[in-house]
Amino acid sequence: MPRGRQPEGETALSNAERQARWRARQQVAHQPAPIPQPPRPQRRRSRAQRWNDAVGVLLAVQAECAAWFDKMPDSLRDTAMAEALQEIIDLDLDAIAAVQPPRGYGRG
């Protein structure tokens, strides 16, 4: 009964060919992992863009609080949570939304 693997080609590999294959497999297996590049810094948003985003978030939170207050049962309307929600709802955020920060030197 023959021992070992059957040759892939017509003849068995020579010792040099077998060693060359083994070295090639080892070289591929032991290659260092590629070094990841650090993320590129994102472009800084302008002050006006950040202001508009912040005002938008405030308006969204105020709308969520109003919806929460409207769905609140009457038995909870006299609690501290309901008072805090009512104070948030009563804030005049339209006045804040109307304000636009200055754009900088020489820009209107």
C-alpha positions in Angstrom: 0.0 0.0 0.0 1.6 3.4 -1.0 2.2 6.0 1.6 1.8 9.8 1.4 -0.2 12.0 -0.9 -0.7 11.3 -4.6 1.3 13.6 -6.8 -0.7 16.4 -8.4 1.2 16.2 -11.7 2.5 13.2 -13.6 5.5 12.9 -11.4 6.2 13.6 -7.8 7.8 16.9 -6.8 11.6 17.0 -6.2 12.9 18.0 -2.8 13.8 21.5 -4.1 10.3 22.0 -5.6 8.6 20.9 -2.4 10.8 23.2 -0.3 10.1 26.2 -2.6 6.3 25.6 -2.3 6.6 25.4 1.5 8.6 28.6 1.7 6.1 30.4 -0.5 3.2 29.3 1.7 5.1 30.4 4.8 5.9 33.8 3.3 2.3 34.4 2.5 1.2 33.2 6.0 3.6 35.4 7.9 3.2 38.7 6.0 2.6 41.5 8.4 -0.9 43.0 8.5 -1.2 46.2 6.6 -0.9 49.3 8.8 -4.3 51.1 8.8 -4.1 54.7 7.9 -5.3 57.2 10.5 -8.7 58.7 9.6 -8.5 62.0 7.8 -9.6 64.9 9.9 -13.0 66.1 8.9 -13.5 69.6 7.7 -14.6 71.9 10.5 -18.1 73.1 10.1 -18.7 76.9 10.2 -20.1 78.5 13.2 -23.3 79.4 11.4 -23.8 75.7 10.4 -23.2 74.5 14.0 -25.6 77.2 15.3 -28.3 76.1 12.9 -27.8 72.5 13.8 -28.0 73.2 17.5 -31.2 75.3 17.1 -32.7 72.5 15.0 -31.9 70.0 17.8 -33.5 72.3 20.4 -36.6 72.6 18.3 -36.8 68.9 17.8 -36.5 68.2 21.5 -39.1 70.8 22.3 -41.5 69.1 19.9 -40.8 65.7 21.5 -41.5 67.2 24.9 -44.8 68.7 23.7 -45.8 65.3 22.3 -44.8 63.6 25.5 -46.8 66.1 27.6 -49.9 65.7 25.4 -49.8 61.9 25.8 -49.4 62.2 29.6 -52.4 61.0 31.7 -54.2 63.6 33.7 -53.1 62.0 37.0 -49.5 62.9 36.2 -50.1 66.5 35.1 -49.3 67.9 38.6 -45.9 66.2 39.0 -42.4 67.7 38.8 -41.9 65.9 35.5 -44.9 67.6 33.9 -43.8 71.0 35.2 -40.4 70.5 33.7 -41.9 69.5 30.4 -44.2 72.5 30.5 -41.3 74.8 31.1 -39.5 73.3 28.0 -42.6 73.8 25.9 -43.0 77.4 27.1 -39.5 78.4 26.0 -39.5 80.8 23.1 -37.1 79.1 20.7 -38.4 81.0 17.7 -36.5 84.1 19.0 -33.3 82.0 19.2 -33.9 80.5 15.8 -34.2 84.0 14.3 -30.7 85.0 15.4 -27.8 84.3 13.0 -24.2 84.5 14.3 -21.8 86.8 12.5 -20.0 85.2 9.6 -16.6 86.8 10.3 -14.4 89.6 9.1 -15.4 91.1 5.7 -18.3 88.8 5.1 -21.9 89.9 5.4 
